[in-house]
Amino acid sequence: MEMGAEANTLTSDILTQLLLTRGVERDDVARHANPTMRDFLPDPVEFRDMENAAERISQAVLSGETITIYGDYDVDGATSSALMIQVLRELGVEASYYIPDRLLEGYGPSGEALVKLARNGSSLIVTVDCGAMAYEALGMARDEGVDVIVVDHHKCAAELPPTTALVNPNRLDENDIAAAHGHLAAVGVAFLLSIELVRKLRAHGYFESRKEPDLIALLDLVALGTVADVAALHGLNRAFVSQGLKILARRERVGMAALMDASRLKRAPQASDLGFALGPRINAAGRIGDSSLGVRLLTTTDPEEAREIAERLSELNDDRRTIEAEVQEQAEEQLLGQGNHSVHVLCGDGWHPGVIGIVAGRIKEKTGRPAIVIARDEEEGQGKGSGRSISGVDLGAAIIAAREEGLLVAGGGHAMAAGLTIANNKLADFAEFLDTRLAKDVERARLDQRMKLDLSIAPGGLTPDLVGTLEAAGPFGVGWPAPRLAVGPVRIIKADIVGKDHLRLIAAGEDGKSFKAIAFRAAETEMAQTLLHRSKGRQFHLAGRVKIDDWGPRPAAELHLEDAAFAD
């Protein structure tokens, strides 16, 4: 066998094994190796109320009604709103939009805002990424006589709020095909609605004299919202993100290009860039700034306006980091007195509600347990909370159950994230409820958190070509983890701390090959202290994920270190 053929066979074997270990059936490997829309897209009409929603919007388009998109203030809400606005714009309708103020209006649709929009002339309101549990607000809209379509993905209760249509794969009355897409972000549901809307208008003859919208060009928005909302990257979501990254690389959307420039992202974006560079900047607007900035950025056609908004988002993101660090420090102090709780519920007076979700995520990563962080307001007698969960523990369902038990003023979410409002005098009972309800789930999930390795190699095998082979199994995210491998045995040639608390290593193997490794936010861990001070004369196996380091004269493979074990 020639060397080229041998290398191709090895690449194919590694890719196949990665897919198999992520639950793909052997006869379905080819489809998952190159996830396309054609192979994964369901018929939108499988979803309840999809036809009703699309028909109502089509009638509004045909008759020139005033349509308002009501979006949530996070990335999923911003991208969902921008997607619907772009589709309607290409259909000849300039829809207005409304993004609530996180601090003044709280989570979910505001009844007062819906009524005001109706009185200002909107005959149709489409809420995106919110509304699944908004009984009171949607009841107010119904009483005002305005039609509201809800496009959401958050957990639903058996009783649905009053709407013209509610499109959500997490409705309890969904069929099996739609329910299998419960992992979609709201922007993915909005994309399916757009497909059905175009189909309805086609049937009405709307495109006999005009061009149909380019729906594929919207996949950059779908990819960003999906990754930033931590939606599970399997099935259709992998196709969305895989194809969306190709659209992003073309930099055709003015706002996206400006956002990438503000993030100093010069190469083609990867899925991780959406979650760690682009997404946080849009989120910063909803957390501590003007919540409409994200939608404005993603819908503008003016390059100068896009540049100014992107720069403002970067400034807000820097401010967010400072505020977040202060809240995190105080939250971690509370952890010391919580013992071995299954779910950590932390609260504080004066904590900024805009950063509590991020802090909850940090606490979850630190402890390996679900965490809820609550910003308490003594004057109002209640607090706003945000929670993050671990794989295998459905936090959204637990929050809905707590609301139904009377422990919460409001609350909802999905498996991995949730939001809530709670009276201060209910905090202790709420924490006990979660601890009791989720203890067994957390225990099972933690037992399943043992580090799983996809590959074990010698240092000489850690090459850019290997990274490329592993990346071919992407995009990676929740539910579709990036490959993790072990490298060793190695000696530690150099170890030091860089930045605030990152461990940096140079390691070398018996094959004479060396490589760089870095462990982020790990300076105080037992692993870091061992590698820094007790590695002389010892050999180790190092485990983590590999990335391309392109800062030097030529690309090199770098290990993002997660764990280490003595090899002798």
N, C-alpha and C positions, 0 to 999 in steps of 0.2 A: 504494500500500500504506500502511495506517495505521501510525503509529509503534509501537503495541503489537505489531502483527503482525510488523513488521520486526524488533523486538527479539527476539521469540520465535523467528523464523527464524534470527537470528544465534546465539542461545543453542543452538538445536538443531544448527546447523552446527558450532559449536565442540565441543560434546559428542560429536558423531559423529566428528569428526577425532581427538579424544583417544582414543576407543575404538579406532579403526582403527590408530592408531600404537602401540597396546598389543597388537596382534595379533588383534583381533576381526575376524572376517569380516563383510563389509558386510551380508549377509543375517541376521547374528546380533546386530546392533547393539541391537535393541530388548530382547533378553533380557539383555544385559550392562548396558544403561543403567539397568535396575531389577532387580538380581539378587535373585531370590526363591528360597526353599527348593524350591518346587514345580518350578522350572525346572532346578535344578542337583543336587538330591538323587538319588544313585544308590540302587538297591535294595541294602540292606546285605548280602544273601546273596551278592552278587558277590564278597565278600571271603572268602578261605579261612578256615576254622574259625569263621566268624561264627555259623553255625547251631549248631555244637557248643557254642560259648561261651554263646550265649543260652539254649540248652536246659538246659545244666548249671546256670546261674544260676536259671532258672525252677524247676527241680526243688528247688534249695535254698530258694527262696522258698516253694514249695508245702509243703515238709516242715519248714519252720522251722529250717533249719540255721543255724549261726553263720558269718557271712561277714565277712571282714576285707578292707578295701581297703588295698593297700600302694602308696603313692605316692612319686614323686620329690619332692625338696625345692625345686624351682623353681616358677614360676607355672603352667607347663603341668601339672606334677604336682599342685599344689594345686587347680587348677580341675578337673582330671580326677577327682581324689579326691572333691571336693565334689559334682561332677555325679553320680557313681555313688552316693554316700551319699544325695543328695537323691532320686534315682529310687527307691532301695530303701526310703527312708523313706516315700515316697508309696505304695509297695507294701505297707506295713505291716511292714517289716523295719528294725530299728535296727542297721545294720552298724557295726562298729568300724573304726578305721583305724590305720595305722602309717606314720609318716614317719621315715625314718632320719636320724641325725645326720651331717651332711656331713663333719665333721672326724673323728669316731670310726669311722664305718662306710663312708665313701667312696661311690663312685658305684655305682648299681645295687642290686638286691636282695641282702641279706645272708642266706647260708644259715643262720647261727645264729639270725637273727631269724625266718625262715620256720619253722624247726623249733620255736622257742619259741611262736610263734603257734599252731601245730598242737597242741602239748602243752597249751596253755591253752584248747583247745576249738574252734578254728576248723577246720571241715571243708572250707571253700572259701576260697581267697585269690585275689583279683584284683589283679594288679600293673598300675599305670597309669603310662605314660611311662617305663618301665624294664623290663628283663627280656629284651630281644631277644637279648642275647649272654651271659646269665647262666647258663652251662652248669653250673658247680660248685654254685652256690646252688640252682638248680632241681633238680639231681640230689639234693641233700640233702633237699629237700622231698619229692621222689618216694620216696626211701628211707624217709621218715617216714610215708608213706601219705596225705599231704594233697594234695588237688587244687588246682592252680594254673592260673589263666587269665592269660595275658599280653596286655595291651592296650598297644601301643607304636607308635612311628613311626620309630624309629631304624634305621639300616642293619642288615640281617641278612646273615649268612653263608649259604653253601649248606646247611651242616648246622645244624639248628635245635636248641635246647635241649629237654630233656624237659618237656613240659607237657600239661595236659588240652586246652588250645587256645591257639593263638598268633594273635592278630588284629593284623595289621600290613600296611598297603598296600605296604611296602617289603620284603616277603618276595620272594625271587628266583623263587619258583614261582607268583606271582600272575598272574591273567589280565589282559588289557589294560585292562579297565574299572577294576579295583581298582588296578592299577599306576599308572593315570593320576591317582590320588588320593594319590600318594606325598608330596605337599606338605602333607597334613593334619598338624596338630599332634595330639598324643595325645588332647587333649580332644575334637577332632573325631571321632576314631575311637571314643572312648567314647560320644559322642552317637549315632553309627550303631548301636553295640551296644545302646544303650538302646531305640532304635526296634525292633530285632529282638527284644529281650527282651519288650517290651510285646506285640508280635505273637504271640510264643510263648504268653504267659500268656493272651492273648485266646482263642487256640485251645484252651487248657485250660479255658476258662470262668471264669477267675479274676475277671473284671470283671462277672459277672452280678449281684453284690451290692455292688460297690464301684466307685468312680470311677477312671478311668484317670489316670495321671500327666500333668501338663501339661508336655510335653516342650519346647514352644516357649518356655516361661518359663525354660528352662535355657540359652538362647542368650546370655544375658549372660556366663555362665561360659565358653562356647565362644569368644565374641569376645575376652574378656580373655586366655585362654590362647593363642589363635591369634596375636594381635598380639604379646604379650609374648615368645613363643617365636620370633619373627621368621620365622614361616611365610609362604610366598609367598602374596600376596593376589590370586590369580586363581581362576577357576572357583568351586567350592563354598565355598572360604574367603571369597571376597568376599560370597557370600550369607550365610554364617555371621556375618560381622562387620557387614554392613549391617543385618541383622535384629537382631543382638545389641545394637547401639547403641540401637535403638529400645526394647528391653527395659531397658537400663541407664538410659535417660532417665526411665523410670517410677519408678526408685528403690525398687522393691518388695522387693528382697533387702536385709535389714537390714545385713548385713556390707558389701555394695557401697555402700550409702548412707553408712555410717560412713567407709568408705575414701575416698569422694569428698569428704566433709566434711573429713577429715584432710588431703586434698590441696588444700583450698580451691577445689574445683571446684564452682561454683554453676550454671553453664550445663549444657546437655545435653552429655555427653562426645563427643569425636571419637576417631577411631582413634589419633591421635598421643597423646592423653591416656592411653590404655591402655598404650602403650609407654614413656612418659616420666614419668607421674605415678602411676598405680595399680600397674602391674606392678613397678616397682623397690621399692615398699614391701613387697609380699609377698615378693619375692626376697630382701630384706634379712634376713628371718627365717631363711631357709635358709642364707644366707651367713655370718652372724655371730651369730645368735640362736637362739631355739627354733624348730626347723624345722616344728613342728606349728601355729604361729600362723596361717598362711595358711588352712589347712583349717578351723581353729576359727572364724576370722572369717567364712568363706564359708558355714558351715553353721549358725551360731548363729541363734536366733530371739529372743535377748534384746538389745534396743537398747543397754542399758548395758554389757553385756559386749562388744558390737561396738565401741562407742565407745572403751572402754579398750584393746582389742586394736589398733584402728586407730591410736590415739595412740602405743602402744608400737612399732608398725611404723614410724611416722614418725621416732621417736627412733632406732631401729636404722638407718634409712636415712641419717640424718644422720651417725651413727657410721661407717657404711659408706663414705660419701664421704670422710671424713678418712683412713681406712685406705687406701682406694683411691688417694688423691692421693700418699701416701707410696710405695706400691708403683710407681705410674706413673712417678714421678720417677726412681726407681732403674732401672726398665726402660728408660726413654728414654736414660739414660746408657749402657746397654749397646748401644743401637742405633747409637751413633756408631762402634763398632768392627765393625759387621756388614757394611758395604759394601753391595753390590747383590744381596743374597741374594733368592731367589724367595720363600722363606718365612722369616719371622723367628721364631727359637726363643730365648726369653729365660728365664733362670732365676735364682733367688736364694734364699739361706738366710733363713728366717724370714718369708718373704712369706706373708700370710694367704691360705689356699686359697679363702676365700669371695669374694675380689675379683678373682682372677686372670682370670676370664672377662670381666669388665668391662674390665680393663686390656688384655686381648688385643683386645677390640673397639676400644678407643681407639687402640692401636698400628696396627691394621688401617686405621682411618680416616686416621691420620696418614701412613701410608706407601703406602696403596693396594695392599698385599700381605697375604696371609694371615699371621696371627700366632698363636703358641702361647706362653703364659706358664706357667712351671712353678714351683711352690713346692717347693723342695728341702729335704729333712730329712736331715741328715748322720747322725744317730743311727740312723735306720731304713734309710739307704742308698738311699733312693728319693725320688721326688717325685711330686706330683699336678699335672697340667697341664690347661689349658683352652684351646681354640683357637677362633678366629673366621676365617671365610673371606670371599672376595669373590665376587660373582656370576660363575659360569662355572668355578669351581674347587671340586671335590667333596672337601672336607677329610675328611668322615666316611669315605669309601671309602679314602682314603690312610691314615687312622689304623688301619682294620681291616687293611689290607695290611701295615702296619708291625708290628701285633700278630702276624699270621701269619708274618712273617719272624723272629719272636723278639726284636724290638727293644723290645717293651712288655710289661709285666706284665699290663696290661688296657687296653682302649680301645674306643671306639665313638662313634657320633654320627650326624649327618646332614650334608647338603652344606655348610651354612653354619656349623655349630658341632660341636665334638667335645670329649670328655674323655678323659683317659688317666692311667695310672700307669706310671712308668718307673724302672728302676734308674739310679742316678746315673752308673754307668760306661758307660751306653748313650747318654748324651745326645749326644755328638759324632756317633756313627754314625746316630742317629735324625735329627738335623738334616741330615746329608748325604743320607740316604735321601729325606727330604721334598723337599729342594732339587732332587735329580735327578728324582724322580718327577713333581713338579708344575711344573717350570721352563717347559715349553712351554704348559701350561694357563694359568699366571700371565701369561706374555707375551701370549697371545691375549686374555685377559680385560682386561689393562691397555690393549691397543690399542683395545678396545671401550669404554673408560671416558671417551672424549672427551665433553664436555658436549653433550647433545642438548637442543635447545630446541623447545618446543611452540608458542610464540607470540612475536611481536615487536610491541611497542606503544609509542606515545608516552606520556609521563607522564600525560596527561589520561585515558588509557584505563585507568589503574590505579585501579579503583573497587571498592567493596563488591559491586556487582552482578556485576562480572567474577569476583571471588573466589567468589561463590555459584555462578556458571556452571561454574567449574572444579571446585569441590567436588562438583558433581553427578556427576562421573565417578568419585568415590571409592566406597568407602574406599581409601586408598592405603597402600602398604607395600612390602615386598620383592616383586619380580616385577610390581608394578603401581605404578610411581613416580608421585608427585605431579607435576602439570604444572610445568614450568620455563619461564620466559619471560625475554626481554630487554627492558629499558626504556631508551629513549634516543632521541637524544643528550641528555645532561644535564650541568649544571654542579654541582659540589659546593658547597653553600651553607655547610654546617657539618659538621665531622668531629671526633669525640672518642672517648675510651675510657671505657666505663662498666663497672661491676662489676670483676671481676678482669682480664678480657682480651677484652671484647666491643667491636667497632667499631660506633659509631652514626653515621648520616649523615642529613642532610637534603639532598635533591637536587631540582633544578628543571630543567624543559625549556624548549624554545623556545616551547612553547604557553602558558607562564606558570604551568603547574601544578607543584606541588611535592609531595613525599611523603617519608616516613621509611623508612629501611632499617637493618637491623642484621645484622652478621656475627658469629656466636657463636664464641668461642674463637679469634679470628683476629688478635688485636692484634699479634703478632709476624710475621705473614705479609708477603710482599712486596706483596700487594694492599693490605693495610691501611696499610703504610708509604707506599705511593704515594699513596693517597687522603688520608692525613693530612698529608703534607709536600710532595707534588709535584703537586697538583691545580690550583693557581692558574692561571687562564687556559686550562685544558684542558677538553675535553668527553669524556664517557665513555658507553659502553653498560654497563649494570649487569644482571647475570643472577642469577636465583635463583627462589625460590618465594614466592608471596604468601599472606598470612594477614590475618585481621581483627584490627586493634588496637582493642580496645573499652575502653581505659583513659580515653579522653577523653570529652567531652560527647556525642559521637556516633561510631559506628563508622567507621573509616577503613581503607583498604587499606595494608598495610605489606609491604615487600620483605624477605625473609630472604636476604640477599646471599651468594652463593657464588663469584662471579667478576666481574671488571671488565676492560674493554678500552678503550683510547683510541679515541675516535671521530674524531679529527683527525690 
